[in-house]
Amino acid sequence: MGVGVRRLDDSSLEAPLEALCAKGCRQVRRDIAALESGAELPETQGLSADERARLLTELKQIMAVYGDSCRL
């Protein structure tokens, strides 16, 4: 089950955000950790550092809704 996606003001981030969220809650948490450590994900290739930072912020805001657990 994918994570709910809210609309971004920046359309260039919509596709990567939707692709990441489609992976599901647990994987999104792993992807957040990877992005925080500076890793580049397939979904973030071609994004600038600023765009990756904004994407990371959006992912964190989305995941805040789920708290510390993910539903199955």
Number of C-alpha atoms within 10 A of each C-alpha: 10 15 23 13 17 13 11 13 8 10 9 11 19 16 12 19 20 18 16 24 23 16 14 17 22 16 15 20 16 11 20 20 13 13 17 13 9 12 12 16 14 10 15 20 10 10 15 10 12 9 15 22 15 15 23 18 13 18 22 14 12 18 22 11 12 12 8 7 11 13 9 7
